[in-house]
Amino acid sequence: DKKMYEKNGTIVLKGGKPLKLSSPVGVLKWSYSGEDAAPLTINCWPDDEGTGTINVNLEFQLNRPDMTLTDVNILVPLGTTDPPVIDEIDGQYKHDPNTGMLCWHHDLIDSSNSSGSLEFSIGGDDADAFFPVQVMFKSQSFLCPIEITDVTSTATGAPIPNNTEKSVGLDTYAIP
């Protein structure tokens, strides 16, 4: 009921319908597309030396110091199944020769670990092969500061025992 939410910040179903216990129901959807919506900025600079080798520099920067990202994977297509030669890395990497992808992994990105870089070289002559870069992560921090303070019965006003699970979902996060 949008009017009830606008009036006093309470989320209820329209018409005062009760929520069924043990049945998940989406009652609030929120989207944001501002310039600071992406929690990470990722830059990828492939440099074709003209000798059959491409040097690639990847960097990330946390844009939202209020967020903590975990299990961060930055996936880079390599344009070949050959392994890259890693020159310098913050974090870990894994090469998948079956897909020709490099996975640059970070267990945690937060305000105390807010930037990183990866430099590698690989045989090839197509600088466009390294795009799109894809990003996957988990976070218990929302992009908007929202908290569920309590759950009460609309009929009696009595508190109802509950638990809350927070998650951030991405439609797409790719750097073309």
LOMARDO-643188 format. One line per field, with one value per atom (N, C-alpha, C, CB): residue number from 1; residue in three letters; atom name; z, y, x. Coordinates in pm, whole numbers. Glycine has a CB too. Layout:
<atoms>
num <- NUM  ...
residu <- ALA  ...
atome <- CA  ...
pz <- Z  ...
py <- Y  ...
px <- X  ...
</atoms>
This chain:
<atoms>
num <- 1  1  1  1  2  2  2  2  3  3  3  3  4  4  4  4  5  5  5  5  6  6  6  6  7  7  7  7  8  8  8  8  9  9  9  9  10  10  10  10  11  11  11  11  12  12  12  12  13  13  13  13  14  14  14  14  15  15  15  15  16  16  16  16  17  17  17  17  18  18  18  18  19  19  19  19  20  20  20  20  21  21  21  21  22  22  22  22  23  23  23  23  24  24  24  24  25  25  25  25  26  26  26  26  27  27  27  27  28  28  28  28  29  29  29  29  30  30  30  30  31  31  31  31  32  32  32  32  33  33  33  33  34  34  34  34  35  35  35  35  36  36  36  36  37  37  37  37  38  38  38  38  39  39  39  39  40  40  40  40  41  41  41  41  42  42  42  42  43  43  43  43  44  44  44  44  45  45  45  45  46  46  46  46  47  47  47  47  48  48  48  48  49  49  49  49  50  50  50  50  51  51  51  51  52  52  52  52  53  53  53  53  54  54  54  54  55  55  55  55  56  56  56  56  57  57  57  57  58  58  58  58  59  59  59  59  60  60  60  60  61  61  61  61  62  62  62  62  63  63  63  63  64  64  64  64  65  65  65  65  66  66  66  66  67  67  67  67  68  68  68  68  69  69  69  69  70  70  70  70  71  71  71  71  72  72  72  72  73  73  73  73  74  74  74  74  75  75  75  75  76  76  76  76  77  77  77  77  78  78  78  78  79  79  79  79  80  80  80  80  81  81  81  81  82  82  82  82  83  83  83  83  84  84  84  84  85  85  85  85  86  86  86  86  87  87  87  87  88  88  88  88  89  89  89  89  90  90  90  90  91  91  91  91  92  92  92  92  93  93  93  93  94  94  94  94  95  95  95  95  96  96  96  96  97  97  97  97  98  98  98  98  99  99  99  99  100  100  100  100  101  101  101  101  102  102  102  102  103  103  103  103  104  104  104  104  105  105  105  105  106  106  106  106  107  107  107  107  108  108  108  108  109  109  109  109  110  110  110  110  111  111  111  111  112  112  112  112  113  113  113  113  114  114  114  114  115  115  115  115  116  116  116  116  117  117  117  117  118  118  118  118  119  119  119  119  120  120  120  120  121  121  121  121  122  122  122  122  123  123  123  123  124  124  124  124  125  125  125  125  126  126  126  126  127  127  127  127  128  128  128  128  129  129  129  129  130  130  130  130  131  131  131  131  132  132  132  132  133  133  133  133  134  134  134  134  135  135  135  135  136  136  136  136  137  137  137  137  138  138  138  138  139  139  139  139  140  140  140  140  141  141  141  141  142  142  142  142  143  143  143  143  144  144  144  144  145  145  145  145  146  146  146  146  147  147  147  147  148  148  148  148  149  149  149  149  150  150  150  150  151  151  151  151  152  152  152  152  153  153  153  153  154  154  154  154  155  155  155  155  156  156  156  156  157  157  157  157  158  158  158  158  159  159  159  159  160  160  160  160  161  161  161  161  162  162  162  162  163  163  163  163  164  164  164  164  165  165  165  165  166  166  166  166  167  167  167  167  168  168  168  168  169  169  169  169  170  170  170  170  171  171  171  171  172  172  172  172  173  173  173  173  174  174  174  174  175  175  175  175  176  176  176  176
residu <- ASP  ASP  ASP  ASP  LYS  LYS  LYS  LYS  LYS  LYS  LYS  LYS  MET  MET  MET  MET  TYR  TYR  TYR  TYR  GLU  GLU  GLU  GLU  LYS  LYS  LYS  LYS  ASN  ASN  ASN  ASN  GLY  GLY  GLY  GLY  THR  THR  THR  THR  ILE  ILE  ILE  ILE  VAL  VAL  VAL  VAL  LEU  LEU  LEU  LEU  LYS  LYS  LYS  LYS  GLY  GLY  GLY  GLY  GLY  GLY  GLY  GLY  LYS  LYS  LYS  LYS  PRO  PRO  PRO  PRO  LEU  LEU  LEU  LEU  LYS  LYS  LYS  LYS  LEU  LEU  LEU  LEU  SER  SER  SER  SER  SER  SER  SER  SER  PRO  PRO  PRO  PRO  VAL  VAL  VAL  VAL  GLY  GLY  GLY  GLY  VAL  VAL  VAL  VAL  LEU  LEU  LEU  LEU  LYS  LYS  LYS  LYS  TRP  TRP  TRP  TRP  SER  SER  SER  SER  TYR  TYR  TYR  TYR  SER  SER  SER  SER  GLY  GLY  GLY  GLY  GLU  GLU  GLU  GLU  ASP  ASP  ASP  ASP  ALA  ALA  ALA  ALA  ALA  ALA  ALA  ALA  PRO  PRO  PRO  PRO  LEU  LEU  LEU  LEU  THR  THR  THR  THR  ILE  ILE  ILE  ILE  ASN  ASN  ASN  ASN  CYS  CYS  CYS  CYS  TRP  TRP  TRP  TRP  PRO  PRO  PRO  PRO  ASP  ASP  ASP  ASP  ASP  ASP  ASP  ASP  GLU  GLU  GLU  GLU  GLY  GLY  GLY  GLY  THR  THR  THR  THR  GLY  GLY  GLY  GLY  THR  THR  THR  THR  ILE  ILE  ILE  ILE  ASN  ASN  ASN  ASN  VAL  VAL  VAL  VAL  ASN  ASN  ASN  ASN  LEU  LEU  LEU  LEU  GLU  GLU  GLU  GLU  PHE  PHE  PHE  PHE  GLN  GLN  GLN  GLN  LEU  LEU  LEU  LEU  ASN  ASN  ASN  ASN  ARG  ARG  ARG  ARG  PRO  PRO  PRO  PRO  ASP  ASP  ASP  ASP  MET  MET  MET  MET  THR  THR  THR  THR  LEU  LEU  LEU  LEU  THR  THR  THR  THR  ASP  ASP  ASP  ASP  VAL  VAL  VAL  VAL  ASN  ASN  ASN  ASN  ILE  ILE  ILE  ILE  LEU  LEU  LEU  LEU  VAL  VAL  VAL  VAL  PRO  PRO  PRO  PRO  LEU  LEU  LEU  LEU  GLY  GLY  GLY  GLY  THR  THR  THR  THR  THR  THR  THR  THR  ASP  ASP  ASP  ASP  PRO  PRO  PRO  PRO  PRO  PRO  PRO  PRO  VAL  VAL  VAL  VAL  ILE  ILE  ILE  ILE  ASP  ASP  ASP  ASP  GLU  GLU  GLU  GLU  ILE  ILE  ILE  ILE  ASP  ASP  ASP  ASP  GLY  GLY  GLY  GLY  GLN  GLN  GLN  GLN  TYR  TYR  TYR  TYR  LYS  LYS  LYS  LYS  HIS  HIS  HIS  HIS  ASP  ASP  ASP  ASP  PRO  PRO  PRO  PRO  ASN  ASN  ASN  ASN  THR  THR  THR  THR  GLY  GLY  GLY  GLY  MET  MET  MET  MET  LEU  LEU  LEU  LEU  CYS  CYS  CYS  CYS  TRP  TRP  TRP  TRP  HIS  HIS  HIS  HIS  HIS  HIS  HIS  HIS  ASP  ASP  ASP  ASP  LEU  LEU  LEU  LEU  ILE  ILE  ILE  ILE  ASP  ASP  ASP  ASP  SER  SER  SER  SER  SER  SER  SER  SER  ASN  ASN  ASN  ASN  SER  SER  SER  SER  SER  SER  SER  SER  GLY  GLY  GLY  GLY  SER  SER  SER  SER  LEU  LEU  LEU  LEU  GLU  GLU  GLU  GLU  PHE  PHE  PHE  PHE  SER  SER  SER  SER  ILE  ILE  ILE  ILE  GLY  GLY  GLY  GLY  GLY  GLY  GLY  GLY  ASP  ASP  ASP  ASP  ASP  ASP  ASP  ASP  ALA  ALA  ALA  ALA  ASP  ASP  ASP  ASP  ALA  ALA  ALA  ALA  PHE  PHE  PHE  PHE  PHE  PHE  PHE  PHE  PRO  PRO  PRO  PRO  VAL  VAL  VAL  VAL  GLN  GLN  GLN  GLN  VAL  VAL  VAL  VAL  MET  MET  MET  MET  PHE  PHE  PHE  PHE  LYS  LYS  LYS  LYS  SER  SER  SER  SER  GLN  GLN  GLN  GLN  SER  SER  SER  SER  PHE  PHE  PHE  PHE  LEU  LEU  LEU  LEU  CYS  CYS  CYS  CYS  PRO  PRO  PRO  PRO  ILE  ILE  ILE  ILE  GLU  GLU  GLU  GLU  ILE  ILE  ILE  ILE  THR  THR  THR  THR  ASP  ASP  ASP  ASP  VAL  VAL  VAL  VAL  THR  THR  THR  THR  SER  SER  SER  SER  THR  THR  THR  THR  ALA  ALA  ALA  ALA  THR  THR  THR  THR  GLY  GLY  GLY  GLY  ALA  ALA  ALA  ALA  PRO  PRO  PRO  PRO  ILE  ILE  ILE  ILE  PRO  PRO  PRO  PRO  ASN  ASN  ASN  ASN  ASN  ASN  ASN  ASN  THR  THR  THR  THR  GLU  GLU  GLU  GLU  LYS  LYS  LYS  LYS  SER  SER  SER  SER  VAL  VAL  VAL  VAL  GLY  GLY  GLY  GLY  LEU  LEU  LEU  LEU  ASP  ASP  ASP  ASP  THR  THR  THR  THR  TYR  TYR  TYR  TYR  ALA  ALA  ALA  ALA  ILE  ILE  ILE  ILE  PRO  PRO  PRO  PRO
atome <- N  CA  C  CB  N  CA  C  CB  N  CA  C  CB  N  CA  C  CB  N  CA  C  CB  N  CA  C  CB  N  CA  C  CB  N  CA  C  CB  N  CA  C  CB  N  CA  C  CB  N  CA  C  CB  N  CA  C  CB  N  CA  C  CB  N  CA  C  CB  N  CA  C  CB  N  CA  C  CB  N  CA  C  CB  N  CA  C  CB  N  CA  C  CB  N  CA  C  CB  N  CA  C  CB  N  CA  C  CB  N  CA  C  CB  N  CA  C  CB  N  CA  C  CB  N  CA  C  CB  N  CA  C  CB  N  CA  C  CB  N  CA  C  CB  N  CA  C  CB  N  CA  C  CB  N  CA  C  CB  N  CA  C  CB  N  CA  C  CB  N  CA  C  CB  N  CA  C  CB  N  CA  C  CB  N  CA  C  CB  N  CA  C  CB  N  CA  C  CB  N  CA  C  CB  N  CA  C  CB  N  CA  C  CB  N  CA  C  CB  N  CA  C  CB  N  CA  C  CB  N  CA  C  CB  N  CA  C  CB  N  CA  C  CB  N  CA  C  CB  N  CA  C  CB  N  CA  C  CB  N  CA  C  CB  N  CA  C  CB  N  CA  C  CB  N  CA  C  CB  N  CA  C  CB  N  CA  C  CB  N  CA  C  CB  N  CA  C  CB  N  CA  C  CB  N  CA  C  CB  N  CA  C  CB  N  CA  C  CB  N  CA  C  CB  N  CA  C  CB  N  CA  C  CB  N  CA  C  CB  N  CA  C  CB  N  CA  C  CB  N  CA  C  CB  N  CA  C  CB  N  CA  C  CB  N  CA  C  CB  N  CA  C  CB  N  CA  C  CB  N  CA  C  CB  N  CA  C  CB  N  CA  C  CB  N  CA  C  CB  N  CA  C  CB  N  CA  C  CB  N  CA  C  CB  N  CA  C  CB  N  CA  C  CB  N  CA  C  CB  N  CA  C  CB  N  CA  C  CB  N  CA  C  CB  N  CA  C  CB  N  CA  C  CB  N  CA  C  CB  N  CA  C  CB  N  CA  C  CB  N  CA  C  CB  N  CA  C  CB  N  CA  C  CB  N  CA  C  CB  N  CA  C  CB  N  CA  C  CB  N  CA  C  CB  N  CA  C  CB  N  CA  C  CB  N  CA  C  CB  N  CA  C  CB  N  CA  C  CB  N  CA  C  CB  N  CA  C  CB  N  CA  C  CB  N  CA  C  CB  N  CA  C  CB  N  CA  C  CB  N  CA  C  CB  N  CA  C  CB  N  CA  C  CB  N  CA  C  CB  N  CA  C  CB  N  CA  C  CB  N  CA  C  CB  N  CA  C  CB  N  CA  C  CB  N  CA  C  CB  N  CA  C  CB  N  CA  C  CB  N  CA  C  CB  N  CA  C  CB  N  CA  C  CB  N  CA  C  CB  N  CA  C  CB  N  CA  C  CB  N  CA  C  CB  N  CA  C  CB  N  CA  C  CB  N  CA  C  CB  N  CA  C  CB  N  CA  C  CB  N  CA  C  CB  N  CA  C  CB  N  CA  C  CB  N  CA  C  CB  N  CA  C  CB  N  CA  C  CB  N  CA  C  CB  N  CA  C  CB  N  CA  C  CB  N  CA  C  CB  N  CA  C  CB  N  CA  C  CB  N  CA  C  CB  N  CA  C  CB  N  CA  C  CB  N  CA  C  CB  N  CA  C  CB  N  CA  C  CB  N  CA  C  CB  N  CA  C  CB  N  CA  C  CB  N  CA  C  CB  N  CA  C  CB  N  CA  C  CB  N  CA  C  CB  N  CA  C  CB  N  CA  C  CB  N  CA  C  CB  N  CA  C  CB  N  CA  C  CB  N  CA  C  CB  N  CA  C  CB  N  CA  C  CB  N  CA  C  CB  N  CA  C  CB  N  CA  C  CB  N  CA  C  CB  N  CA  C  CB  N  CA  C  CB  N  CA  C  CB
pz <- 0  0  0  124  -116  -133  -46  -280  -31  50  197  38  248  387  407  428  308  317  315  201  225  216  340  92  402  520  645  546  673  797  785  900  663  644  674  730  675  704  573  797  562  442  476  392  406  420  281  512  269  143  124  136  0  -28  32  -181  79  134  269  39  331  463  461  554  345  335  423  188  489  573  487  680  536  473  524  503  436  478  540  357  654  721  636  860  638  567  416  617  364  220  182  174  113  77  -18  15  9  -75  -93  -11  -218  -243  -217  -387  -119  -86  -116  60  -146  -174  -282  -46  -389  -493  -504  -631  -524  -530  -638  -393  -717  -817  -815  -959  -860  -859  -976  -725  -1048  -1163  -1164  -1293  -1048  -1039  -1070  -901  -1083  -1116  -1010  -1136  -885  -779  -750  -653  -842  -820  -818  -927  -905  -909  -794  -1045  -710  -596  -636  -496  -754  -801  -936  -811  -953  -1085  -1128  -1084  -1249  -1300  -1431  -1319  -1442  -1566  -1621  -1543  -1753  -1822  -1940  -1867  -1939  -2046  -2113  -1991  -2225  -2301  -2392  -2385  -2400  -2481  -2576  -2392  -2704  -2806  -2841  -2933  -2809  -2835  -2982  -2753  -3063  -3204  -3229  -3260  -3124  -3136  -3113  -3037  -3112  -3082  -2934  -3134  -2855  -2710  -2672  -2630  -2584  -2532  -2382  -2564  -2334  -2191  -2144  -2160  -2035  -1985  -1841  -1992  -1813  -1680  -1638  -1676  -1527  -1471  -1334  -1458  -1305  -1174  -1127  -1179  -996  -941  -830  -888  -809  -701  -641  -752  -510  -442  -440  -297  -500  -504  -381  -627  -313  -200  -74  -225  -3  117  228  171  216  313  286  314  174  138  161  -8  193  203  101  349  11  -93  -59  -235  -72  -45  -168  79  -173  -281  -417  -266  -438  -559  -670  -531  -784  -899  -1019  -931  -1075  -1195  -1307  -1177  -1404  -1511  -1638  -1536  -1693  -1811  -1921  -1779  -2036  -2148  -2203  -2260  -2241  -2286  -2437  -2220  -2507  -2652  -2693  -2710  -2595  -2620  -2501  -2645  -2521  -2408  -2340  -2455  -2395  -2335  -2201  -2430  -2106  -1976  -1986  -1868  -1906  -1903  -1819  -1847  -1841  -1757  -1662  -1842  -1534  -1433  -1393  -1309  -1410  -1370  -1228  -1468  -1195  -1062  -1032  -1054  -905  -872  -725  -903  -701  -568  -569  -535  -478  -477  -541  -550  -585  -648  -788  -563  -867  -999  -1028  -1108  -1123  -1172  -1322  -1099  -1396  -1542  -1576  -1617  -1657  -1703  -1852  -1678  -1887  -2027  -2112  -2037  -2049  -2125  -2181  -2037  -2103  -2147  -2195  -2035  -2172  -2208  -2123  -2353  -1995  -1904  -1791  -1847  -1744  -1625  -1517  -1653  -1400  -1286  -1185  -1221  -1162  -1063  -937  -1114  -830  -711  -591  -676  -516  -388  -287  -400  -174  -69  -15  45  -3  61  -3  213  -37  -79  10  -234  86  174  187  315  281  293  328  397  389  423  311  553  212  97  -26  115  -59  -155  -298  -108  -323  -461  -484  -491  -611  -644  -792  -606  -827  -967  -1004  -996  -1133  -1191  -1324  -1209  -1342  -1469  -1521  -1453  -1648  -1709  -1857  -1687  -1916  -2060  -2116  -2095  -2244  -2308  -2458  -2273  -2524  -2668  -2736  -2718  -2842  -2916  -2982  -2825  -3061  -3129  -3136  -3270  -3055  -3055  -2918  -3093  -2903  -2775  -2734  -2782  -2828  -2796  -2735  -2921  -2740  -2689  -2538  -2725  -2468  -2321  -2268  -2266  -2356  -2319  -2367  -2377  -2297  -2177  -2052  -2162  -1959  -1827  -1743  -1760  -1671  -1589  -1442  -1627  -1356  -1213  -1136  -1166  -1039  -949  -806  -983  -715  -574  -487  -547  -359  -258  -165  -179  -106  -9  81  -81  207  298  321  432  248  254  139  247  166  61  -3  117  -124  -191  -131  -342  -71  1  148  -59  238  381  430  464  426  472  573  353  678  782  820  907  854  906  1058  855  1118  1263  1341  1300  1289  1355  1259  1484  1297  1221  1320  1153  1284  1374  1298  1439  1373  1317  1285  1415  1163  1130  1205  978  1245  1316  1463  1305  1529  1673  1712  1743  1623  1655  1735  1731  1762  1840  1757  1892  1822  1748  1699  1837  1582  1523  1511  1383  1563  1548  1398  1621  1363  1221  1209  1148  1089  1057  921  1057  899  776  708  805  578  498  399  426  404  312  195  383  77  -37  -141  -99  -213  -322  -449  -308  -543  -669  -784  -692  -880  -998  -1121  -1019  -1201  -1330  -1422  -1393  -1438  -1513  -1458  -1664  -1462  -1423  -1518  -1270  -1629  -1731  -1782  -1847  -1817  -1874  -2021  -1800  -2109  -2251  -2315  -2323
py <- -117  0  124  -1  184  296  416  338  441  556  538  573  417  390  410  246  368  385  534  311  611  753  829  814  782  850  827  803  700  674  573  626  540  451  305  495  269  132  58  128  -62  -144  -246  -214  -236  -332  -364  -276  -478  -512  -427  -662  -402  -323  -390  -304  -307  -358  -425  -454  -411  -470  -621  -430  -680  -826  -873  -870  -986  -1036  -1106  -1134  -1101  -1176  -1320  -1112  -1414  -1554  -1588  -1648  -1654  -1697  -1800  -1753  -1796  -1890  -1887  -2030  -1780  -1763  -1631  -1767  -1638  -1512  -1430  -1540  -1301  -1208  -1083  -1174  -1039  -915  -798  -910  -715  -602  -467  -608  -470  -345  -370  -286  -293  -297  -157  -348  -150  -21  -29  18  75  78  217  43  219  343  340  364  450  454  581  443  637  755  722  818  825  806  726  939  733  659  525  742  478  352  233  332  233  121  136  117  34  47  41  -62  -10  -20  48  -167  113  158  65  309  13  -76  -20  -221  -9  36  -77  165  -95  -197  -132  -318  -134  -73  -177  44  -234  -322  -238  -424  -274  -201  -300  -127  -290  -377  -325  -384  -405  -364  -373  -448  -441  -459  -573  -331  -649  -761  -895  -743  -894  -1018  -1036  -1136  -934  -937  -815  -940  -840  -731  -723  -753  -604  -576  -520  -477  -574  -531  -482  -648  -366  -308  -295  -170  -358  -349  -282  -491  -195  -131  -126  11  -134  -110  -7  -242  64  162  150  309  138  134  274  78  291  421  447  430  341  352  303  273  391  346  295  460  320  270  124  356  68  -69  -162  -78  -286  -393  -498  -454  -529  -629  -753  -574  -869  -993  -1084  -1065  -1178  -1276  -1206  -1379  -1108  -1026  -1098  -885  -1117  -1178  -1084  -1318  -1046  -963  -1054  -837  -1078  -1174  -1101  -1261  -1141  -1076  -1180  -1005  -1162  -1252  -1223  -1235  -1329  -1313  -1322  -1416  -1371  -1385  -1503  -1259  -1584  -1702  -1795  -1666  -1921  -2015  -2022  -2154  -1951  -1948  -1875  -1879  -1918  -1849  -1714  -1936  -1617  -1487  -1496  -1378  -1404  -1389  -1273  -1364  -1305  -1204  -1129  -1269  -997  -912  -860  -795  -818  -761  -783  -608  -816  -841  -809  -986  -744  -733  -833  -583  -929  -1034  -1161  -987  -1246  -1372  -1379  -1492  -1473  -1493  -1642  -1421  -1671  -1807  -1797  -1883  -1880  -1883  -2008  -1883  -1990  -2103  -2123  -2079  -2224  -2244  -2292  -2343  -2350  -2396  -2280  -2483  -2172  -2057  -1941  -2011  -1948  -1836  -1713  -1801  -1736  -1626  -1621  -1642  -1499  -1474  -1424  -1370  -1486  -1443  -1378  -1562  -1248  -1173  -1169  -1027  -1232  -1252  -1172  -1400  -1120  -1054  -1107  -898  -1152  -1197  -1082  -1264  -963  -848  -718  -847  -634  -497  -407  -473  -320  -227  -100  -291  -14  115  100  200  -13  -33  -106  -113  -154  -224  -179  -383  -51  11  20  146  -24  -18  -133  118  -164  -271  -267  -407  -337  -340  -479  -234  -506  -630  -596  -735  -640  -620  -756  -525  -782  -907  -886  -1016  -981  -979  -1114  -949  -1112  -1233  -1219  -1258  -1331  -1328  -1289  -1462  -1208  -1168  -1034  -1163  -994  -865  -795  -883  -841  -782  -722  -887  -592  -525  -527  -381  -546  -552  -686  -525  -785  -919  -919  -1016  -816  -814  -755  -736  -736  -678  -769  -536  -774  -697  -761  -685  -677  -720  -737  -617  -848  -873  -873  -1008  -833  -826  -897  -678  -976  -1042  -1022  -1195  -1000  -984  -1010  -844  -1022  -1033  -914  -1169  -874  -765  -772  -629  -742  -727  -579  -797  -494  -350  -314  -268  -241  -196  -68  -175  -43  82  197  71  164  266  225  281  320  286  256  400  130  91  -22  48  -15  -117  -154  -68  -278  -321  -316  -466  -228  -208  -305  -66  -338  -437  -482  -379  -592  -648  -661  -787  -603  -608  -653  -470  -704  -747  -624  -842  -618  -505  -514  -500  -636  -652  -613  -797  -653  -630  -533  -759  -509  -424  -495  -304  -625  -702  -735  -833  -739  -774  -919  -754  -942  -1076  -1115  -1080  -1235  -1280  -1292  -1417  -1252  -1253  -1259  -1129  -1284  -1270  -1202  -1409  -1139  -1061  -1108  -910  -1125  -1159  -1047  -1297  -988  -881  -938  -769  -886  -923  -812  -1058  -799  -703  -786  -606  -758  -831  -738  -900  -791  -713  -766  -715  -676  -719  -748  -611  -653  -670  -576  -644  -620  -534  -571  -551  -505  -533  -403  -616  -408  -293  -324  -261  -259  -291  -242  -232
px <- 85  0  91  -98  105  197  158  201  29  -15  25  -168  12  48  199  6  278  423  460  494  397  427  382  361  274  221  306  79  342  415  529  319  570  685  655  797  528  488  459  365  513  488  381  619  268  158  106  43  38  -25  -150  -59  -186  -307  -430  -325  -520  -645  -630  -706  -513  -492  -482  -601  -458  -447  -331  -426  -349  -239  -131  -293  -8  100  93  240  114  113  247  82  243  364  437  333  568  655  638  629  581  569  635  419  749  815  731  951  727  651  735  511  749  820  728  873  762  676  741  637  871  939  1044  1005  1035  1137  1192  1080  1321  1388  1494  1450  1506  1613  1675  1559  1799  1874  1971  1949  1978  2069  2153  1989  2179  2263  2409  2252  2489  2630  2705  2697  2661  2728  2660  2732  2575  2504  2599  2398  2699  2794  2893  2869  2904  2995  3142  2966  3172  3310  3327  3354  3441  3484  3595  3531  3586  3689  3739  3634  3870  3933  4019  4018  4010  4088  4156  3998  4291  4368  4457  4452  4411  4500  4590  4417  4718  4815  4882  4921  4848  4906  5045  4815  5147  5285  5322  5379  5239  5271  5369  5327  5398  5493  5425  5608  5291  5219  5192  5295  5223  5198  5115  5332  5019  4936  4959  4784  4991  5003  4870  5122  4819  4688  4705  4585  4645  4644  4499  4719  4464  4329  4340  4262  4245  4239  4095  4299  4075  3942  3953  3878  3843  3833  3693  3861  3684  3555  3496  3570  3379  3311  3227  3224  3188  3098  3167  2967  3240  3313  3221  3396  3090  2995  2958  2870  3004  2970  3088  2924  3057  3156  3117  3162  3209  3186  3268  3222  3208  3279  3272  3220  3364  3370  3361  3257  3449  3448  3526  3509  3461  3525  3511  3462  3624  3628  3674  3724  3585  3610  3650  3487  3765  3820  3838  3955  3773  3800  3940  3694  4011  4149  4166  4236  4066  4078  4164  4136  4206  4287  4273  4437  4307  4305  4440  4263  4540  4674  4669  4775  4754  4756  4827  4824  4783  4851  4979  4758  5070  5188  5160  5320  5146  5111  5237  5042  5234  5346  5330  5361  5207  5180  5033  5218  5000  4860  4833  4823  4721  4661  4546  4611  4547  4446  4499  4320  4407  4445  4384  4399  4434  4374  4365  4456  4279  4265  4241  4148  4310  4292  4212  4430  4107  4027  4055  3873  4138  4173  4055  4285  3953  3836  3755  3748  3746  3666  3752  3575  3883  3971  3945  3953  3912  3880  3981  3738  4005  4085  3990  4200  3995  3915  4009  3837  3990  4067  3981  4105  4027  3944  3995  3939  3897  3924  3823  3915  3872  3780  3697  3858  3761  3697  3745  3724  3650  3680  3595  3651  3663  3592  3676  3566  3641  3710  3858  3642  3897  4039  4114  4051  4043  4101  4022  4096  4033  3940  3991  3907  4114  4164  4261  4232  4281  4375  4408  4318  4515  4554  4605  4661  4599  4647  4712  4532  4835  4904  4947  5027  4916  4957  4983  4851  5051  5074  5031  5225  4995  4945  4964  4795  4986  5000  4870  5048  4880  4761  4781  4640  4681  4690  4554  4745  4457  4324  4294  4217  4313  4291  4143  4340  4052  3909  3868  3827  3957  3924  3901  4037  3947  3940  3809  4056  3714  3585  3473  3569  3359  3327  3387  3176  3429  3472  3344  3574  3335  3217  3257  3150  3164  3192  3081  3205  3120  3025  3073  3010  2981  3017  2896  3075  2922  2817  2831  2825  2719  2724  2603  2731  2623  2511  2480  2539  2549  2524  2432  2658  2330  2240  2291  2100  2246  2278  2198  2250  2084  2007  2002  1861  2007  2008  1867  2071  1827  1695  1710  1604  1634  1637  1493  1716  1472  1343  1354  1303  1276  1287  1199  1251  1081  996  886  935  824  712  598  748  482  367  243  342  150  23  -61  -53  -117  -204  -336  -230  -376  -503  -491  -550  -379  -369  -259  -346  -164  -50  57  -98  36  132  255  67  373  494  488  618  547  552  699  480  736  875  909  896  1031  1070  1221  1015  1266  1407  1417  1482  1528  1547  1673  1554  1664  1781  1804  1763  1924  1957  2036  2038  2009  2092  2087  2047  2196  2204  2211  2328  2124  2124  2156  1990  2226  2264  2192  2417  2138  2087  2205  1993  2292  2416  2519  2395  2641  2752  2865  2793  2869  2969  3027  2910  3154  3222  3243  3359  3163  3171  3301  3053
</atoms>
